[in-house]
Amino acid sequence: MKTNNTTINLDKLTAGESATILALHTDDALRQRLMALGFRAGKRIELIRKASFSGPLQVRIGTTDILLRQSEASKIAVEKT
């Protein structure tokens, strides 16, 4: 049986870690924007880097790199892989 002890928010990953997107806990407008960029449940995501001083996160979905605000990343539930 699978446990959820590795379920965290995207902003808690460290550079180089990969995870699978579980859910988007956002308002409808942001959810639509993220889904258009490829953020969907079941997709693999990798954190490339975190900018210092609470700056944006660079994430990779497939071959696409995307910059996200920390506040946006904190609303994306992922499971470490």
JOLINPE-V781924 format. One line per field, one symbol per residue. phi: phi as a letter, one per 20 degrees, with the letter a starting at -180 (. if undefined). psi: psi as a letter, one per 30 degrees, with the letter a starting at -180 (. if undefined). burial: + if it has 24 or more other ideal C-beta (glycine too) atoms within 12 Angstrom, else -. A space follows every 50 residues. Layout:
phi: ???
psi: ???
burial: ???
This chain:
phi: .eddfdebegfefdgnedbdfdaddcffffgfffffeofcgneecceead ffllffdecccmddececfgffffddeccfd
psi: kklgfgklleffllkfkllkkeljilleeeeeeeeffgjkkfkkkkjelk llhhalkjlkjcgkkkkkleeeffgjklkk.
burial: -------++++-+---+-++++-+-+-------+--+-+---+++++--+ ------+++++----+-+++-++-++++++-
